[in-house]
Amino acid sequence: MKALWHKVGQASLGLGAALATTCAMAVNDLPGGPAVRQLDMHPPVTRIAEEQQYLHYMMLWICGAIFVAVFGVMFYSIIKHRKSKGAKPANFHESVKVEIAWTIVPFLIVIGMALPATKAVVAMKDTTNADITIKATGYQWKWGYDYLKGEGEGISFVSTLDTAQRQASDAGQPVGDDYLLKVDNPVVVPVDRKIRVVTTANDVIHAWMVPAFGVKQDAIPGFVRDTWFRAEKVGDYYGQCAELCGKEHAYMPIHVKVLSQQDYAAWVETKKKEIAAKADDPSKVWELDALAARGEKVYAANCAACHKPDGTGAGPIKPLVGSPIVLDADKAKQLRIVLHGAANGAMPPWKQLSDTEIAAVITYTKNAWSNKTGQIVQPSEVVAARQ
């Protein structure tokens, strides 16, 4: 009996631990993002998204009414005029009135649905007179943003899934309401301004989608597409790449931060100062330790997701520890791969990084872990390799 109660106690403790774990992993609705057990569309924050939601409900009601009417008449006829009640079938070949009715009525229904839908589609494609133009470039697997026109022109950065969230995913321990949606550099825009988003891709087809804005635009290599939005509420809004773009597809989130005009102007000023501070003189000669220290940060932000923080790689991703190319005295070999990619896009090109960042990350990989080569790549060598 004691053994039985001991087993019951152990089972109770196990159940309690499981419940505690479940409670710890409980998530809440994410404002601007997905909601728990969400069935409906995202709450709209643009006129286009509101129009899409209206069209969705309007057509749902119309289709529902047609369904009820057609099947109601059909089942009424089957039950009311069944043979067992002595019903006699009508004997006629055709009815001009019926023919006219079932031609005109569907035509009017289609026109009633098509007119507002066409109006919404035309509005979605009108990207003229934008206050700010941003280019969104899809990479495997991150987004590059360039502010091309308007306030903030010249700002450029790469937006990547937060490293801690990727590590949590690898460990199978989802955390936070913004799990797999948190990025290191969100897109920042002002409220109540028309934002044109120009999309393209560097490798495969991606898609820039933010449901709360009613926006989804494919990003296709070699092509330029565009879309737009005008957010009417300050806040954080989330989306994801909406095309199956490879094994890291789930790790390519979009975070748009909508600020007031004053806060956006302050962000632009701060961001431009940061960019100016990072714009290193490519002719500067670095010491190995200082360049490797900077390269470690570049590696953590851009390379660790695939090659892992310890450089051991995973699956088809080749390890950098002990890599013949990394250890080779001919630095041009690794430079070419970083600049132009390799393995048919499995290793993407990193031309968007600055000359100093590329020199730093290569220097870091050549001297990190067990790769103690003592080699250093100067930014001037990267400049020469680009030509």
C-alpha positions in Angstrom: 0.0 0.0 0.0 2.8 2.4 0.8 4.4 1.7 -2.6 1.1 2.4 -4.3 0.7 5.8 -2.5 4.4 6.5 -3.4 3.6 6.0 -7.1 0.4 8.1 -6.8 2.5 10.9 -5.2 5.1 10.7 -7.9 2.4 10.9 -10.6 0.8 13.9 -8.9 4.2 15.7 -8.8 4.8 14.9 -12.5 1.4 16.3 -13.4 1.9 19.4 -11.3 5.3 20.0 -13.0 3.7 19.6 -16.4 0.9 22.0 -15.5 3.5 24.5 -14.2 5.5 24.2 -17.4 2.3 24.8 -19.5 1.4 27.9 -17.4 5.0 29.2 -17.8 4.7 28.8 -21.6 1.3 30.5 -21.7 1.2 33.4 -24.2 -1.1 36.3 -24.6 -2.4 38.3 -27.5 0.3 40.3 -29.2 -0.9 43.8 -30.1 -0.2 44.4 -33.8 0.5 40.7 -34.2 -1.3 37.3 -33.8 -3.8 36.6 -31.1 -4.4 33.4 -29.1 -6.8 31.2 -30.9 -7.3 33.8 -33.6 -10.0 33.0 -36.1 -10.7 36.5 -37.6 -8.5 38.8 -39.6 -6.1 41.1 -37.8 -7.6 44.4 -36.4 -7.0 46.9 -39.3 -4.9 50.0 -38.8 -5.1 51.3 -42.4 -8.0 52.2 -44.7 -7.0 49.5 -47.1 -7.1 46.8 -44.4 -10.5 48.1 -43.3 -11.7 47.9 -46.9 -10.4 44.3 -47.2 -12.2 43.3 -44.0 -15.4 44.9 -45.2 -15.2 43.0 -48.5 -14.5 39.8 -46.6 -17.7 40.1 -44.5 -19.8 41.4 -47.3 -19.0 38.5 -49.6 -19.3 36.1 -46.8 -22.9 37.3 -46.1 -23.8 37.3 -49.8 -22.4 33.8 -50.3 -24.1 32.6 -47.1 -27.5 34.1 -48.2 -27.2 32.4 -51.6 -26.3 29.1 -49.9 -29.3 29.3 -47.6 -31.7 30.4 -50.4 -30.6 27.7 -53.0 -30.5 24.8 -50.6 -33.7 26.0 -48.8 -35.6 25.9 -52.1 -34.0 22.6 -53.1 -34.9 20.8 -49.8 -38.3 22.4 -49.6 -39.1 21.1 -53.1 -37.7 17.7 -52.3 -39.8 17.3 -49.2 -43.0 19.2 -50.3 -43.2 17.6 -53.7 -42.0 14.1 -53.1 -43.6 11.1 -54.9 -44.9 9.5 -51.6 -47.3 12.5 -51.2 -48.7 12.0 -54.7 -46.9 15.0 -56.2 -47.0 15.0 -60.0 -44.1 16.5 -61.9 -44.8 19.6 -64.1 -44.6 19.0 -67.8 -42.9 21.9 -69.5 -39.9 22.2 -71.7 -38.6 25.6 -70.7 -39.6 28.9 -69.2 -38.3 32.2 -70.6 -39.0 34.0 -67.4 -36.9 31.5 -65.4 -34.1 31.7 -68.0 -34.1 35.5 -67.7 -34.2 35.5 -63.9 -31.3 33.1 -63.4 -29.2 35.0 -65.9 -29.9 38.6 -64.6 -29.9 37.9 -60.9 -26.4 36.3 -60.8 -25.1 39.0 -63.1 -26.4 41.7 -60.7 -24.8 39.8 -57.7 -21.5 39.6 -59.4 -21.5 43.3 -60.3 -22.4 44.2 -56.8 -19.4 42.2 -55.5 -17.0 43.3 -58.3 -17.5 47.1 -58.0 -16.2 47.5 -54.4 -13.6 44.9 -54.9 -12.2 46.6 -58.0 -12.2 49.9 -56.2 -10.2 48.4 -53.3 -7.7 46.7 -55.7 -7.1 50.0 -57.6 -6.5 51.8 -54.3 -4.0 49.1 -53.2 -2.0 49.6 -56.4 -1.9 53.4 -56.2 1.7 54.1 -54.9 1.9 57.6 -56.2 2.6 60.7 -54.0 4.3 58.7 -51.2 5.8 60.7 -48.3 8.5 58.1 -47.7 9.8 55.3 -50.0 11.5 52.2 -48.5 13.1 49.4 -50.4 12.7 46.0 -48.7 15.1 43.4 -50.0 14.6 39.7 -49.1 17.7 37.7 -48.2 17.9 34.1 -47.0 16.9 34.7 -44.3 16.5 38.4 -43.3 15.3 41.7 -44.7 17.4 44.6 -45.8 15.9 48.1 -45.7 16.9 51.2 -47.6 15.2 54.5 -47.1 15.2 55.8 -50.7 13.1 59.0 -50.5 11.6 61.3 -47.9 12.5 61.9 -44.3 15.2 59.4 -43.4 16.6 59.1 -46.9 20.0 57.4 -46.8 19.3 55.2 -43.8 20.0 51.5 -44.5 20.1 48.5 -42.3 19.5 44.7 -42.1 16.7 43.3 -39.9 17.3 39.9 -38.5 15.5 37.6 -36.1 16.6 38.2 -32.5 19.5 35.9 -31.7 18.0 34.9 -28.3 14.7 33.8 -30.0 16.6 31.7 -32.5 18.4 30.0 -29.7 15.1 29.4 -27.9 13.7 27.8 -31.0 16.7 25.5 -31.4 16.3 24.5 -27.8 12.5 23.9 -28.3 11.7 26.4 -25.6 9.4 29.1 -27.1 9.3 32.3 -25.0 7.4 35.5 -25.0 4.3 36.8 -26.8 6.5 37.9 -29.7 8.1 34.5 -30.2 9.9 34.3 -33.6 8.7 37.9 -34.4 11.3 39.9 -32.5 14.0 41.5 -34.6 17.2 43.4 -33.9 16.3 46.4 -36.2 12.6 47.1 -36.8 11.3 49.2 -39.7 10.4 52.6 -38.3 7.8 54.9 -40.0 5.8 57.9 -39.0 2.0 57.7 -38.3 -0.5 59.0 -40.9 2.1 59.2 -43.7 1.9 57.3 -47.0 4.8 54.8 -47.0 5.7 53.2 -50.3 7.5 49.9 -50.0 9.5 48.7 -53.0 10.2 45.0 -52.8 12.9 42.8 -54.5 15.0 39.8 -53.5 18.6 38.8 -53.6 18.2 35.0 -54.0 14.8 33.4 -54.1 11.2 34.6 -54.0 10.2 36.2 -50.6 7.0 38.1 -49.7 6.7 41.2 -47.5 3.5 40.8 -45.5 2.0 42.8 -42.6 -1.7 41.7 -42.0 -2.7 44.7 -39.9 -1.8 47.0 -42.9 -3.5 44.8 -45.4 -0.2 44.4 -47.3 1.4 41.4 -49.0 3.8 42.0 -51.8 6.1 39.4 -53.4 9.8 40.1 -53.5 11.2 38.5 -56.7 14.9 38.4 -57.7 15.5 40.6 -60.8 12.1 42.3 -60.4 10.9 45.4 -58.6 7.4 45.4 -57.1 5.8 48.0 -54.9 2.9 48.5 -52.4 2.0 51.1 -49.8 0.3 51.7 -46.5 -0.7 54.6 -44.2 -0.8 53.5 -40.6 -3.4 55.4 -38.6 -2.3 54.3 -35.1 1.0 54.5 -33.3 2.3 51.0 -32.2 4.2 47.9 -33.2 2.9 45.7 -36.0 4.2 42.3 -37.1 4.3 40.1 -40.1 6.4 37.4 -41.8 7.8 36.3 -45.1 4.8 34.8 -46.8 6.6 32.7 -49.4 8.3 29.3 -48.8 11.9 30.6 -49.2 13.9 27.8 -47.8 14.7 26.0 -44.6 14.9 29.2 -42.5 11.6 30.5 -43.8 10.1 30.5 -40.3 12.9 32.8 -39.0 12.2 35.8 -41.3 9.9 38.1 -39.4 8.9 41.7 -40.1 8.5 44.3 -37.3 7.2 47.8 -38.2 7.3 50.4 -35.5 4.9 53.3 -36.1 5.9 56.5 -34.3 4.5 60.0 -33.9 6.0 62.6 -36.2 8.2 64.0 -33.4 9.5 60.6 -32.3 10.2 59.6 -35.9 12.2 62.7 -36.6 14.2 62.0 -33.4 14.8 58.4 -34.6 16.0 59.6 -38.0 18.5 61.9 -36.4 19.8 59.2 -34.0 20.0 56.6 -36.8 21.9 58.9 -39.1 24.4 59.5 -36.3 24.8 55.8 -35.8 25.4 55.3 -39.5 28.0 58.1 -39.6 29.8 56.5 -36.7 29.9 53.1 -38.4 31.1 54.6 -41.7 34.7 53.7 -41.1 37.5 54.9 -43.3 38.3 51.9 -45.5 41.9 53.0 -45.6 42.2 52.7 -41.8 44.7 50.0 -40.7 43.4 47.9 -37.8 45.1 45.9 -35.1 44.1 42.2 -35.1 42.5 42.2 -31.6 40.3 45.3 -32.2 39.2 44.1 -35.7 38.4 40.6 -34.4 36.4 42.0 -31.5 34.2 44.0 -33.9 34.0 40.9 -36.1 32.6 38.9 -33.3 29.6 41.3 -33.1 29.1 41.1 -36.8 29.2 37.3 -36.7 26.7 37.1 -33.9 24.2 39.4 -35.7 24.5 37.9 -39.2 26.3 34.5 -39.3 25.6 32.7 -36.0 22.1 31.7 -37.0 23.4 29.3 -39.6 27.0 28.6 -38.7 26.2 28.5 -34.9 27.9 30.6 -32.3 30.7 28.1 -31.9 31.3 27.9 -35.7 30.5 24.2 -35.9 27.7 24.5 -38.5 24.7 22.2 -38.7 23.4 19.8 -41.4 24.3 21.2 -44.8 25.8 24.3 -43.3 29.6 23.8 -43.3 31.5 24.4 -40.1 34.0 27.3 -40.0 36.1 25.6 -37.3 38.9 23.9 -39.1 37.5 24.9 -42.5 40.2 24.7 -45.2 39.0 27.9 -46.8 39.1 29.8 -43.5 42.5 28.4 -42.6 44.0 29.0 -46.1 46.7 31.7 -46.3 45.0 33.0 -49.5 42.5 35.4 -47.9 40.9 36.0 -51.3 39.2 32.6 -51.3 37.1 33.5 -48.2 36.6 37.0 -49.4 35.0 35.9 -52.7 32.6 33.6 -50.8 31.5 36.3 -48.4 31.1 38.9 -51.1 29.5 36.7 -53.8 28.0 33.7 -51.9 28.5 30.0 -52.7 26.7 26.7 -53.2 24.0 28.1 -55.4 22.8 30.5 -52.8 23.0 28.2 -49.8 25.7 30.7 -48.6 24.2 34.1 -49.5 26.4 37.0 -50.6 27.0 39.7 -48.0 27.7 42.7 -50.1 25.3 44.8 -48.0 27.8 44.8 -45.2 30.4 47.6 -45.0 34.0 47.0 -46.0 35.1 47.2 -42.4 32.4 44.8 -41.3 33.4 42.2 -43.9 37.1 42.5 -43.0 36.2 42.2 -39.3 34.0 39.1 -39.6 36.6 37.3 -41.8 39.4 38.2 -39.4 37.3 37.0 -36.5 36.6 33.6 -38.1 40.2 33.2 -39.0 41.2 33.7 -35.3 38.2 32.4 -33.3 37.8 29.0 -31.7 40.7 26.8 -32.7 41.3 28.8 -35.9 44.3 30.6 -34.5 45.8 31.6 -37.9 47.0 35.1 -36.8 45.8 36.3 -40.2 44.1 39.7 -40.6 42.0 41.2 -43.4 42.1 44.9 -43.7 39.1 46.9 -45.1 41.3 48.1 -48.0 41.5 44.4 -49.2 37.7 44.2 -49.2 37.5 47.4 -51.3 39.9 45.9 -53.8 38.0 42.6 -53.9 34.7 44.4 -54.7 36.2 45.8 -57.9 
